[in-house]
Amino acid sequence: MKLAILLIFTLHSVNALANNVFDELPASINPSARYIFYSHGFIVEGVDSMPEHPTWGTYDFPAILETFSTLDALIIAEHRAKNTDPFEHAKKLQHQVQYLIKKGVSPSNITLVGFSRGGFITAITSSYLANSDINYVILAACTSSLATHNDVMLQGHILSIYETSDTVGSCKNVIQRSGNKVRSFEEVSISTGLEHGAFYRPHNAWVEPLNKWLVKKTEKFAYTIPRSEVVELEEPISKRVYPLFIKLPRSYRSHKSKHYPVIYLTDAPYSFPLVSGATRFPMNSSTMEEAIIVGISYAKGSKGAASRIRDFTPSKASDWKLETGGAKAHLSFIQDIVFPYMESNYRAHSKHRTYVGNSLGGLFGAYILITAPDTFSSYVLGSPSVWFNDNELLAMNVQRPKNETKVYLSVGSLETPKFGEQQDMVRGAQLLAEKIDAVDSSHLLLNFKIIDGASHATAFPTTSIQGLDWIYGNL
């Protein structure tokens, strides 16, 4: 979604509002729309929508509204009466915003913009609402009335814009007193030489940074997986940075002494939302043991294909254009960096770790199982690419696990050249199953499945949920 603001300096009647500009909330509320409240300066209070200041000229309220009307949003801009009490008007705005939220509008799609006295009102409204997801833009208002009202605390996402030639300056002191109530803060200083009058008209100097900020804050937000976050860890030798997608179980906050098993996923952009969604109901309904889910993503700055081919392959392959052979180093990164981070920052169980990988991720998991089996207590290996480098994985010596290890191995029945695959993935999985099954160890338990009617593109969703249910199921 692109927000574009046009600079319009022609004079308009305030009554000739665009069809997305209102002086009060519209009768019908659209829950998926974006709402922007604009509160004008003190000089506009009364009947004149275009008052004249002896120094700063015309306050072109209609032109400012016309500018806002070009946004993909519904604009609410009431022309306040003379000498309106700012605290009473803030209460009115508070009730309007609360009504929008009650009607299903996301707080992140609500923005309040205010200049001068309107900025003071906007700040009071922020303090009243105490909602950290709402967006606020303060235009030249922080070192006037707002500075002396220490009881007014900004909350939410804040943008401050002020003019360097004006006597009203930075919001930093107000932000400082508001503390952690402010979720994010950006400040822009402009230098037009127009003093307070810089905001009397839709001057590009303040319109442009406001527009850019609104693009970041008010465009449609992607769905966020509940109780999830992203952290970044650096691999110390290569200096590559890998994002970790982390989802905590629903009971994590209430069971403060419990340590949870951890499901580690490769190819996080694909596997993390899939596994998070597939395990949500089973875990929440106690048909599957709750676990922390961690998706290890691709190295920042690398394309996904390049990152996974390098990190998931055990050896250098001369016939591959992209770099291969980084599996040993990537395994060390997981063992030495990822595990310690998770187990020192979360209540992650060090003895109950599950590996989940598909295709080259399945190859990487099989490599770990064969060379360092006790790294994980269980493995879900989907359609492993055992054909890599002339099936070298199948010739490797298998290390016996010292602890009980469960292995769920699966492949789609259509993963053969007959159905368009370049490699016979079914035969490769069968050979790997035979290799695992031949290990002389009472600690190793294998469950091998061929998914009827599944191709390489469609097998993994079934593999992941059935494999995890086999490992964590309570029925």
KETI-975344 format. One record per residue (C-alpha): x, z, y; residue in one letter; residue number from 1. Coordinates in steps of 0.25 Angstrom, whole numbers, always signed. Each point is the difference from the previous one (the first is absolute). Example, Ala and Ser with C-alpha at 12.3 -4.5 7.8 and 13.67 -1.06 7.14 Angstrom:
// KETI-975344
{x = +49 z = +31 y = -18 residu = A num = 1}
{x = +6 z = -2 y = +14 residu = S num = 2}
This chain:
// KETI-975344
{x = +0 z = +0 y = +0 residu = M num = 1}
{x = +6 z = -4 y = +13 residu = K num = 2}
{x = -4 z = +7 y = +13 residu = L num = 3}
{x = +2 z = -8 y = +13 residu = A num = 4}
{x = -2 z = +5 y = +14 residu = I num = 5}
{x = -2 z = -10 y = +11 residu = L num = 6}
{x = +3 z = +3 y = +14 residu = L num = 7}
{x = -12 z = -2 y = +9 residu = I num = 8}
{x = +1 z = +3 y = +15 residu = F num = 9}
{x = -13 z = -6 y = +4 residu = T num = 10}
{x = -11 z = +9 y = +6 residu = L num = 11}
{x = -12 z = +3 y = -9 residu = H num = 12}
{x = -13 z = +8 y = +1 residu = S num = 13}
{x = +1 z = +12 y = -9 residu = V num = 14}
{x = -14 z = -3 y = -5 residu = N num = 15}
{x = +4 z = -13 y = -6 residu = A num = 16}
{x = +7 z = +6 y = -11 residu = L num = 17}
{x = +5 z = -8 y = -12 residu = A num = 18}
{x = -9 z = +2 y = -13 residu = N num = 19}
{x = +10 z = +10 y = -6 residu = N num = 20}
{x = +1 z = +9 y = +12 residu = V num = 21}
{x = -9 z = +11 y = +2 residu = F num = 22}
{x = -2 z = +12 y = +10 residu = D num = 23}
{x = -5 z = +9 y = -12 residu = E num = 24}
{x = +0 z = -1 y = -15 residu = L num = 25}
{x = -7 z = -12 y = -6 residu = P num = 26}
{x = -13 z = +3 y = -7 residu = A num = 27}
{x = +5 z = -6 y = -13 residu = S num = 28}
{x = +14 z = +5 y = -5 residu = I num = 29}
{x = +8 z = -9 y = -9 residu = N num = 30}
{x = +9 z = +9 y = -9 residu = P num = 31}
{x = +10 z = -11 y = -1 residu = S num = 32}
{x = +2 z = -3 y = +15 residu = A num = 33}
{x = +11 z = +5 y = +9 residu = R num = 34}
{x = -5 z = +9 y = +12 residu = Y num = 35}
{x = +8 z = +1 y = +13 residu = I num = 36}
{x = -4 z = +10 y = +11 residu = F num = 37}
{x = +5 z = -3 y = +14 residu = Y num = 38}
{x = -1 z = +11 y = +11 residu = S num = 39}
{x = +3 z = -5 y = +14 residu = H num = 40}
{x = +7 z = +8 y = +11 residu = G num = 41}
{x = -6 z = +10 y = +10 residu = F num = 42}
{x = -2 z = -11 y = +11 residu = I num = 43}
{x = -10 z = -8 y = -8 residu = V num = 44}
{x = -9 z = +12 y = -2 residu = E num = 45}
{x = -13 z = -3 y = +8 residu = G num = 46}
{x = -8 z = -13 y = +2 residu = V num = 47}
{x = +12 z = -9 y = +4 residu = D num = 48}
{x = +6 z = -7 y = -12 residu = S num = 49}
{x = +11 z = -6 y = +9 residu = M num = 50}
{x = +4 z = +11 y = +10 residu = P num = 51}
{x = +11 z = -3 y = +10 residu = E num = 52}
{x = +12 z = +10 y = +1 residu = H num = 53}
{x = +8 z = -1 y = +14 residu = P num = 54}
{x = +13 z = -1 y = -7 residu = T num = 55}
{x = -2 z = -6 y = -14 residu = W num = 56}
{x = -11 z = -10 y = +3 residu = G num = 57}
{x = -12 z = -3 y = -9 residu = T num = 58}
{x = -3 z = +7 y = -13 residu = Y num = 59}
{x = -6 z = -11 y = -8 residu = D num = 60}
{x = -8 z = +7 y = -10 residu = F num = 61}
{x = -7 z = -13 y = -5 residu = P num = 62}
{x = +13 z = -8 y = -2 residu = A num = 63}
{x = +5 z = +12 y = -8 residu = I num = 64}
{x = -12 z = +0 y = -9 residu = L num = 65}
{x = +1 z = -16 y = -1 residu = E num = 66}
{x = +14 z = +2 y = -5 residu = T num = 67}
{x = -4 z = +10 y = -10 residu = F num = 68}
{x = -12 z = -9 y = -5 residu = S num = 69}
{x = +10 z = -10 y = -5 residu = T num = 70}
{x = +4 z = +10 y = -11 residu = L num = 71}
{x = -6 z = +0 y = -14 residu = D num = 72}
{x = -7 z = +13 y = +3 residu = A num = 73}
{x = -13 z = +6 y = +6 residu = L num = 74}
{x = +3 z = +6 y = +14 residu = I num = 75}
{x = -7 z = +12 y = +6 residu = I num = 76}
{x = +3 z = +2 y = +14 residu = A num = 77}
{x = -10 z = +9 y = +8 residu = E num = 78}
{x = +0 z = -1 y = +15 residu = H num = 79}
{x = +1 z = +15 y = +3 residu = R num = 80}
{x = -8 z = +6 y = +12 residu = A num = 81}
{x = +7 z = +6 y = +12 residu = K num = 82}
{x = +7 z = +13 y = -2 residu = N num = 83}
{x = -2 z = +0 y = -15 residu = T num = 84}
{x = +5 z = +13 y = -7 residu = D num = 85}
{x = +11 z = -5 y = -9 residu = P num = 86}
{x = -2 z = +10 y = -10 residu = F num = 87}
{x = -15 z = -3 y = -1 residu = E num = 88}
{x = +3 z = -14 y = -1 residu = H num = 89}
{x = +11 z = +2 y = -11 residu = A num = 90}
{x = -11 z = +8 y = -8 residu = K num = 91}
{x = -9 z = -13 y = +1 residu = K num = 92}
{x = +11 z = -8 y = -5 residu = L num = 93}
{x = +3 z = +10 y = -11 residu = Q num = 94}
{x = -14 z = -1 y = -5 residu = H num = 95}
{x = +0 z = -15 y = +0 residu = Q num = 96}
{x = +12 z = -1 y = -8 residu = V num = 97}
{x = -5 z = +10 y = -10 residu = Q num = 98}
{x = -13 z = -8 y = -1 residu = Y num = 99}
{x = +8 z = -13 y = -3 residu = L num = 100}
{x = +8 z = +8 y = -11 residu = I num = 101}
{x = -13 z = +5 y = -6 residu = K num = 102}
{x = -5 z = -14 y = -1 residu = K num = 103}
{x = +12 z = -4 y = -8 residu = G num = 104}
{x = +10 z = -5 y = +11 residu = V num = 105}
{x = +14 z = +3 y = -4 residu = S num = 106}
{x = +7 z = +9 y = +10 residu = P num = 107}
{x = +12 z = -10 y = -1 residu = S num = 108}
{x = -9 z = -11 y = +6 residu = N num = 109}
{x = -4 z = +9 y = +12 residu = I num = 110}
{x = +9 z = -1 y = +13 residu = T num = 111}
{x = -2 z = +7 y = +13 residu = L num = 112}
{x = +7 z = -5 y = +12 residu = V num = 113}
{x = +0 z = +7 y = +14 residu = G num = 114}
{x = +7 z = -2 y = +13 residu = F num = 115}
{x = +2 z = +11 y = +10 residu = S num = 116}
{x = -12 z = +9 y = +0 residu = R num = 117}
{x = -5 z = -8 y = -12 residu = G num = 118}
{x = +13 z = +3 y = -7 residu = G num = 119}
{x = -2 z = +15 y = +3 residu = F num = 120}
{x = -14 z = -2 y = -6 residu = I num = 121}
{x = +6 z = -7 y = -12 residu = T num = 122}
{x = +10 z = +11 y = -2 residu = A num = 123}
{x = -11 z = +11 y = +0 residu = I num = 124}
{x = -8 z = -8 y = -10 residu = T num = 125}
{x = +12 z = -1 y = -9 residu = S num = 126}
{x = +1 z = +15 y = +1 residu = S num = 127}
{x = -15 z = +2 y = -3 residu = Y num = 128}
{x = +0 z = -10 y = -12 residu = L num = 129}
{x = +13 z = +6 y = -7 residu = A num = 130}
{x = +0 z = -13 y = -9 residu = N num = 131}
{x = +14 z = -5 y = -3 residu = S num = 132}
{x = -4 z = -14 y = -4 residu = D num = 133}
{x = -6 z = -4 y = +13 residu = I num = 134}
{x = +8 z = -8 y = +10 residu = N num = 135}
{x = +1 z = +3 y = +15 residu = Y num = 136}
{x = +7 z = -7 y = +12 residu = V num = 137}
{x = +3 z = +8 y = +12 residu = I num = 138}
{x = +3 z = -9 y = +13 residu = L num = 139}
{x = +7 z = +8 y = +11 residu = A num = 140}
{x = -7 z = +13 y = -2 residu = A num = 141}
{x = +10 z = +10 y = -6 residu = C num = 142}
{x = +7 z = +7 y = +12 residu = T num = 143}
{x = -13 z = +2 y = +8 residu = S num = 144}
{x = -12 z = +8 y = -4 residu = S num = 145}
{x = +4 z = -1 y = -15 residu = L num = 146}
{x = +14 z = +7 y = +3 residu = A num = 147}
{x = -7 z = +13 y = +5 residu = T num = 148}
{x = -10 z = +1 y = -11 residu = H num = 149}
{x = +8 z = +6 y = -11 residu = N num = 150}
{x = -12 z = +2 y = -8 residu = D num = 151}
{x = -2 z = -15 y = -2 residu = V num = 152}
{x = +8 z = -4 y = -12 residu = M num = 153}
{x = +1 z = -15 y = -4 residu = L num = 154}
{x = -2 z = -3 y = -15 residu = Q num = 155}
{x = +0 z = -13 y = -8 residu = G num = 156}
{x = +8 z = -13 y = +3 residu = H num = 157}
{x = +4 z = +0 y = +15 residu = I num = 158}
{x = +5 z = -11 y = +9 residu = L num = 159}
{x = +4 z = +3 y = +14 residu = S num = 160}
{x = +3 z = -10 y = +11 residu = I num = 161}
{x = +4 z = +4 y = +14 residu = Y num = 162}
{x = +6 z = -8 y = +12 residu = E num = 163}
{x = +14 z = +4 y = +5 residu = T num = 164}
{x = -4 z = -1 y = +15 residu = S num = 165}
{x = -12 z = +9 y = -2 residu = D num = 166}
{x = +0 z = +15 y = +2 residu = T num = 167}
{x = -7 z = +2 y = -14 residu = V num = 168}
{x = +10 z = -1 y = -11 residu = G num = 169}
{x = +4 z = +2 y = -14 residu = S num = 170}
{x = -9 z = +7 y = -10 residu = C num = 171}
{x = +12 z = +6 y = -8 residu = K num = 172}
{x = -2 z = +15 y = +5 residu = N num = 173}
{x = -15 z = -1 y = -4 residu = V num = 174}
{x = +4 z = -6 y = -14 residu = I num = 175}
{x = +10 z = +11 y = -1 residu = Q num = 176}
{x = -10 z = +11 y = +2 residu = R num = 177}
{x = -10 z = -6 y = -9 residu = S num = 178}
{x = +10 z = +1 y = -12 residu = G num = 179}
{x = -3 z = -5 y = -14 residu = N num = 180}
{x = -14 z = -3 y = +5 residu = K num = 181}
{x = +5 z = -14 y = +4 residu = V num = 182}
{x = +1 z = -9 y = -12 residu = R num = 183}
{x = +8 z = -11 y = +7 residu = S num = 184}
{x = +5 z = -2 y = +15 residu = F num = 185}
{x = +5 z = -12 y = +7 residu = E num = 186}
{x = +2 z = -1 y = +15 residu = E num = 187}
{x = +2 z = -12 y = +9 residu = V num = 188}
{x = +5 z = +0 y = +15 residu = S num = 189}
{x = -3 z = -12 y = +8 residu = I num = 190}
{x = +6 z = -4 y = +14 residu = S num = 191}
{x = -9 z = -8 y = +8 residu = T num = 192}
{x = +2 z = +7 y = +13 residu = G num = 193}
{x = -15 z = +1 y = +2 residu = L num = 194}
{x = +0 z = +15 y = -2 residu = E num = 195}
{x = -13 z = +6 y = -5 residu = H num = 196}
{x = -7 z = -14 y = +3 residu = G num = 197}
{x = +7 z = -6 y = -12 residu = A num = 198}
{x = -11 z = +4 y = -8 residu = F num = 199}
{x = -11 z = -4 y = +10 residu = Y num = 200}
{x = -1 z = -14 y = -6 residu = R num = 201}
{x = +4 z = -6 y = -14 residu = P num = 202}
{x = +14 z = -2 y = +3 residu = H num = 203}
{x = +8 z = -6 y = -11 residu = N num = 204}
{x = +11 z = +11 y = +1 residu = A num = 205}
{x = -9 z = +10 y = -6 residu = W num = 206}
{x = -10 z = -9 y = -7 residu = V num = 207}
{x = +11 z = -6 y = -9 residu = E num = 208}
{x = +6 z = +13 y = -6 residu = P num = 209}
{x = -14 z = +6 y = -2 residu = L num = 210}
{x = -4 z = -13 y = -7 residu = N num = 211}
{x = +12 z = +1 y = -9 residu = K num = 212}
{x = -3 z = +14 y = -3 residu = W num = 213}
{x = -15 z = -3 y = -4 residu = L num = 214}
{x = +5 z = -11 y = -9 residu = V num = 215}
{x = +7 z = +11 y = -8 residu = K num = 216}
{x = -10 z = +11 y = +1 residu = K num = 217}
{x = -14 z = -7 y = +0 residu = T num = 218}
{x = +1 z = -12 y = -10 residu = E num = 219}
{x = -6 z = +2 y = -13 residu = K num = 220}
{x = +7 z = +10 y = -9 residu = F num = 221}
{x = +3 z = -3 y = -14 residu = A num = 222}
{x = -6 z = +9 y = -10 residu = Y num = 223}
{x = +10 z = +12 y = -3 residu = T num = 224}
{x = +0 z = +7 y = -13 residu = I num = 225}
{x = -4 z = +14 y = +1 residu = P num = 226}
{x = +11 z = +11 y = -1 residu = R num = 227}
{x = +11 z = -11 y = +1 residu = S num = 228}
{x = +12 z = -1 y = +8 residu = E num = 229}
{x = +13 z = -9 y = +1 residu = V num = 230}
{x = +14 z = +6 y = +1 residu = V num = 231}
{x = +13 z = -8 y = +0 residu = E num = 232}
{x = +13 z = +3 y = -8 residu = L num = 233}
{x = +13 z = -6 y = +1 residu = E num = 234}
{x = +9 z = -5 y = -11 residu = E num = 235}
{x = +13 z = +6 y = +4 residu = P num = 236}
{x = +10 z = -11 y = -5 residu = I num = 237}
{x = -8 z = -12 y = +4 residu = S num = 238}
{x = -6 z = +6 y = +12 residu = K num = 239}
{x = -13 z = -6 y = -4 residu = R num = 240}
{x = -13 z = +7 y = +4 residu = V num = 241}
{x = -12 z = +1 y = -10 residu = Y num = 242}
{x = -14 z = +5 y = +4 residu = P num = 243}
{x = -7 z = +9 y = -9 residu = L num = 244}
{x = -15 z = +0 y = +0 residu = F num = 245}
{x = -5 z = +14 y = -4 residu = I num = 246}
{x = -14 z = +4 y = -4 residu = K num = 247}
{x = -3 z = +15 y = -3 residu = L num = 248}
{x = -10 z = +5 y = -10 residu = P num = 249}
{x = -14 z = +5 y = +6 residu = R num = 250}
{x = +3 z = +14 y = -4 residu = S num = 251}
{x = +15 z = +0 y = +5 residu = Y num = 252}
{x = -4 z = +9 y = +13 residu = R num = 253}
{x = -9 z = +10 y = -7 residu = S num = 254}
{x = +9 z = +2 y = -12 residu = H num = 255}
{x = +13 z = +4 y = +7 residu = K num = 256}
{x = +8 z = +5 y = -11 residu = S num = 257}
{x = -3 z = -11 y = -10 residu = K num = 258}
{x = +11 z = -11 y = -3 residu = H num = 259}
{x = -5 z = -14 y = -3 residu = Y num = 260}
{x = +5 z = -11 y = -9 residu = P num = 261}
{x = +4 z = -12 y = +8 residu = V num = 262}
{x = -3 z = -15 y = -3 residu = I num = 263}
{x = +11 z = -9 y = +6 residu = Y num = 264}
{x = -4 z = -14 y = +2 residu = L num = 265}
{x = +9 z = -12 y = +3 residu = T num = 266}
{x = -5 z = -12 y = +9 residu = D num = 267}
{x = -8 z = +10 y = +9 residu = A num = 268}
{x = -7 z = -9 y = +9 residu = P num = 269}
{x = -7 z = -6 y = -13 residu = Y num = 270}
{x = -1 z = +12 y = -9 residu = S num = 271}
{x = -2 z = +12 y = +9 residu = F num = 272}
{x = -14 z = -4 y = +5 residu = P num = 273}
{x = -4 z = -5 y = -14 residu = L num = 274}
{x = +4 z = +13 y = -7 residu = V num = 275}
{x = -5 z = +9 y = +11 residu = S num = 276}
{x = -13 z = -6 y = -1 residu = G num = 277}
{x = -1 z = -1 y = -15 residu = A num = 278}
{x = +4 z = +14 y = -2 residu = T num = 279}
{x = -9 z = +6 y = +11 residu = R num = 280}
{x = -12 z = +3 y = -8 residu = F num = 281}
{x = +6 z = +4 y = -13 residu = P num = 282}
{x = +9 z = +10 y = +7 residu = M num = 283}
{x = -11 z = +5 y = +9 residu = N num = 284}
{x = -9 z = +2 y = -11 residu = S num = 285}
{x = +10 z = +7 y = -9 residu = S num = 286}
{x = +0 z = -11 y = -11 residu = T num = 287}
{x = +14 z = -3 y = +4 residu = M num = 288}
{x = +11 z = +11 y = +4 residu = E num = 289}
{x = +3 z = -1 y = +15 residu = E num = 290}
{x = +13 z = -5 y = +4 residu = A num = 291}
{x = +8 z = -4 y = +12 residu = I num = 292}
{x = +1 z = -15 y = +1 residu = I num = 293}
{x = +13 z = -6 y = +6 residu = V num = 294}
{x = +2 z = -14 y = +3 residu = G num = 295}
{x = +14 z = -5 y = +2 residu = I num = 296}
{x = +0 z = -12 y = +9 residu = S num = 297}
{x = +9 z = -11 y = +3 residu = Y num = 298}
{x = +13 z = +2 y = +9 residu = A num = 299}
{x = -3 z = -2 y = +14 residu = K num = 300}
{x = +5 z = -13 y = +6 residu = G num = 301}
{x = -1 z = -7 y = -14 residu = S num = 302}
{x = -11 z = -9 y = -5 residu = K num = 303}
{x = -7 z = +7 y = -11 residu = G num = 304}
{x = +4 z = -11 y = -10 residu = A num = 305}
{x = +15 z = +2 y = +4 residu = A num = 306}
{x = -1 z = +15 y = -1 residu = S num = 307}
{x = -7 z = +1 y = -13 residu = R num = 308}
{x = +9 z = -11 y = -7 residu = I num = 309}
{x = +13 z = +7 y = +5 residu = R num = 310}
{x = -5 z = +14 y = -4 residu = D num = 311}
{x = -7 z = -2 y = -13 residu = F num = 312}
{x = +10 z = -8 y = -7 residu = T num = 313}
{x = +10 z = +6 y = -9 residu = P num = 314}
{x = +11 z = -11 y = +1 residu = S num = 315}
{x = +6 z = -11 y = +9 residu = K num = 316}
{x = -7 z = -13 y = -4 residu = A num = 317}
{x = +8 z = -13 y = +4 residu = S num = 318}
{x = -12 z = -9 y = -1 residu = D num = 319}
{x = -9 z = +8 y = +11 residu = W num = 320}
{x = +1 z = -3 y = +14 residu = K num = 321}
{x = -3 z = +14 y = +5 residu = L num = 322}
{x = +9 z = +12 y = -2 residu = E num = 323}
{x = -2 z = +7 y = -14 residu = T num = 324}
{x = +6 z = +11 y = -7 residu = G num = 325}
{x = -4 z = +12 y = +9 residu = G num = 326}
{x = -7 z = +8 y = -11 residu = A num = 327}
{x = +10 z = +11 y = -2 residu = K num = 328}
{x = +2 z = +2 y = +15 residu = A num = 329}
{x = -15 z = +1 y = +2 residu = H num = 330}
{x = -2 z = +10 y = -12 residu = L num = 331}
{x = +11 z = +8 y = +7 residu = S num = 332}
{x = -8 z = +0 y = +13 residu = F num = 333}
{x = -12 z = +5 y = -7 residu = I num = 334}
{x = +7 z = +11 y = -8 residu = Q num = 335}
{x = +9 z = +5 y = +12 residu = D num = 336}
{x = -9 z = -3 y = +12 residu = I num = 337}
{x = -14 z = -2 y = -3 residu = V num = 338}
{x = -2 z = +11 y = -11 residu = F num = 339}
{x = +7 z = +11 y = +9 residu = P num = 340}
{x = -8 z = -4 y = +12 residu = Y num = 341}
{x = -13 z = +1 y = -7 residu = M num = 342}
{x = +3 z = +13 y = -7 residu = E num = 343}
{x = +5 z = +7 y = +12 residu = S num = 344}
{x = -11 z = -4 y = +10 residu = N num = 345}
{x = -12 z = +0 y = -10 residu = Y num = 346}
{x = -4 z = +8 y = -12 residu = R num = 347}
{x = +5 z = -11 y = -9 residu = A num = 348}
{x = +2 z = +4 y = -14 residu = H num = 349}
{x = +15 z = -4 y = -4 residu = S num = 350}
{x = -4 z = -1 y = -15 residu = K num = 351}
{x = -12 z = -8 y = +1 residu = H num = 352}
{x = +3 z = -14 y = +6 residu = R num = 353}
{x = -7 z = -13 y = -4 residu = T num = 354}
{x = +6 z = -14 y = +2 residu = Y num = 355}
{x = -10 z = -11 y = +3 residu = V num = 356}
{x = +5 z = -15 y = +1 residu = G num = 357}
{x = -4 z = -14 y = -2 residu = N num = 358}
{x = +7 z = -13 y = -3 residu = S num = 359}
{x = +14 z = +2 y = +6 residu = L num = 360}
{x = -4 z = +14 y = +2 residu = G num = 361}
{x = -4 z = +1 y = -14 residu = G num = 362}
{x = +14 z = -5 y = -3 residu = L num = 363}
{x = +6 z = +10 y = +9 residu = F num = 364}
{x = -8 z = +11 y = -7 residu = G num = 365}
{x = +5 z = -5 y = -14 residu = A num = 366}
{x = +14 z = +1 y = +5 residu = Y num = 367}
{x = -2 z = +14 y = +4 residu = I num = 368}
{x = -6 z = +4 y = -13 residu = L num = 369}
{x = +11 z = -6 y = -8 residu = I num = 370}
{x = +12 z = +5 y = +8 residu = T num = 371}
{x = -5 z = +13 y = +6 residu = A num = 372}
{x = -13 z = +3 y = -7 residu = P num = 373}
{x = -1 z = +15 y = +5 residu = D num = 374}
{x = -1 z = -5 y = +15 residu = T num = 375}
{x = -15 z = +0 y = -2 residu = F num = 376}
{x = -9 z = +7 y = -10 residu = S num = 377}
{x = -9 z = -12 y = -2 residu = S num = 378}
{x = +0 z = -15 y = +3 residu = Y num = 379}
{x = -11 z = -10 y = +3 residu = V num = 380}
{x = +6 z = -14 y = -2 residu = L num = 381}
{x = -8 z = -12 y = +3 residu = G num = 382}
{x = +4 z = -14 y = -4 residu = S num = 383}
{x = +15 z = +3 y = +0 residu = P num = 384}
{x = +9 z = -12 y = +3 residu = S num = 385}
{x = +9 z = +2 y = -12 residu = V num = 386}
{x = +4 z = -15 y = +0 residu = W num = 387}
{x = +9 z = +3 y = +13 residu = F num = 388}
{x = +14 z = -5 y = -3 residu = N num = 389}
{x = -3 z = -5 y = -14 residu = D num = 390}
{x = -7 z = +12 y = -5 residu = N num = 391}
{x = +12 z = +9 y = +3 residu = E num = 392}
{x = -8 z = +13 y = +0 residu = L num = 393}
{x = -4 z = -2 y = -14 residu = L num = 394}
{x = +15 z = +1 y = -4 residu = A num = 395}
{x = +3 z = +13 y = +7 residu = M num = 396}
{x = +3 z = +12 y = -7 residu = N num = 397}
{x = -12 z = +10 y = +1 residu = V num = 398}
{x = +3 z = +15 y = +4 residu = Q num = 399}
{x = -9 z = +10 y = -7 residu = R num = 400}
{x = -8 z = +9 y = +9 residu = P num = 401}
{x = +2 z = +14 y = -1 residu = K num = 402}
{x = -14 z = +4 y = +4 residu = N num = 403}
{x = -14 z = -5 y = -3 residu = E num = 404}
{x = -1 z = -14 y = +6 residu = T num = 405}
{x = -13 z = -8 y = +0 residu = K num = 406}
{x = +0 z = -15 y = +1 residu = V num = 407}
{x = -12 z = -9 y = +3 residu = Y num = 408}
{x = +4 z = -14 y = -1 residu = L num = 409}
{x = -10 z = -11 y = +3 residu = S num = 410}
{x = -1 z = -15 y = +2 residu = V num = 411}
{x = -11 z = -11 y = +2 residu = G num = 412}
{x = -4 z = -8 y = -12 residu = S num = 413}
{x = +1 z = -13 y = +9 residu = L num = 414}
{x = +14 z = +3 y = +5 residu = E num = 415}
{x = +6 z = -12 y = -8 residu = T num = 416}
{x = +4 z = -14 y = +2 residu = P num = 417}
{x = -12 z = -5 y = -6 residu = K num = 418}
{x = -8 z = +6 y = +12 residu = F num = 419}
{x = +10 z = -4 y = +11 residu = G num = 420}
{x = +10 z = +11 y = -1 residu = E num = 421}
{x = +15 z = -5 y = +1 residu = Q num = 422}
{x = +4 z = +11 y = -10 residu = Q num = 423}
{x = -7 z = +6 y = -12 residu = D num = 424}
{x = -3 z = +14 y = +5 residu = M num = 425}
{x = -8 z = +4 y = -12 residu = V num = 426}
{x = +12 z = -3 y = -9 residu = R num = 427}
{x = +9 z = +7 y = +9 residu = G num = 428}
{x = -9 z = +12 y = +1 residu = A num = 429}
{x = -1 z = +0 y = -16 residu = Q num = 430}
{x = +15 z = +0 y = -1 residu = L num = 431}
{x = +2 z = +11 y = +10 residu = L num = 432}
{x = -11 z = +8 y = -8 residu = A num = 433}
{x = +8 z = -2 y = -13 residu = E num = 434}
{x = +13 z = +5 y = +7 residu = K num = 435}
{x = -7 z = +13 y = +5 residu = I num = 436}
{x = -7 z = +2 y = -13 residu = D num = 437}
{x = +13 z = -1 y = -8 residu = A num = 438}
{x = +6 z = +11 y = +8 residu = V num = 439}
{x = +3 z = +12 y = -9 residu = D num = 440}
{x = -6 z = +11 y = +8 residu = S num = 441}
{x = -12 z = +9 y = -2 residu = S num = 442}
{x = +0 z = +2 y = +16 residu = H num = 443}
{x = -5 z = -15 y = +2 residu = L num = 444}
{x = -14 z = -4 y = -1 residu = L num = 445}
{x = -4 z = -14 y = +3 residu = L num = 446}
{x = -14 z = -6 y = +2 residu = N num = 447}
{x = +1 z = -15 y = +1 residu = F num = 448}
{x = -12 z = -9 y = +4 residu = K num = 449}
{x = -3 z = -14 y = +2 residu = I num = 450}
{x = -11 z = -2 y = +10 residu = I num = 451}
{x = -10 z = -11 y = -4 residu = D num = 452}
{x = -3 z = -11 y = +10 residu = G num = 453}
{x = +10 z = +5 y = +10 residu = A num = 454}
{x = +11 z = -8 y = +7 residu = S num = 455}
{x = +13 z = +4 y = +7 residu = H num = 456}
{x = -8 z = +1 y = +13 residu = A num = 457}
{x = -11 z = +8 y = -5 residu = T num = 458}
{x = +5 z = +9 y = -11 residu = A num = 459}
{x = +7 z = +11 y = +8 residu = F num = 460}
{x = -13 z = +7 y = +6 residu = P num = 461}
{x = -5 z = +2 y = -15 residu = T num = 462}
{x = +14 z = +4 y = -4 residu = T num = 463}
{x = +2 z = +10 y = +11 residu = S num = 464}
{x = -13 z = +8 y = -1 residu = I num = 465}
{x = -1 z = +0 y = -16 residu = Q num = 466}
{x = +15 z = +4 y = -1 residu = G num = 467}
{x = -2 z = +11 y = +10 residu = L num = 468}
{x = -13 z = +5 y = -7 residu = D num = 469}
{x = +8 z = +0 y = -13 residu = W num = 470}
{x = +10 z = +9 y = +7 residu = I num = 471}
{x = -8 z = +9 y = +9 residu = Y num = 472}
{x = -14 z = -1 y = -6 residu = G num = 473}
{x = -7 z = +13 y = -3 residu = N num = 474}
{x = -11 z = -6 y = -10 residu = L num = 475}
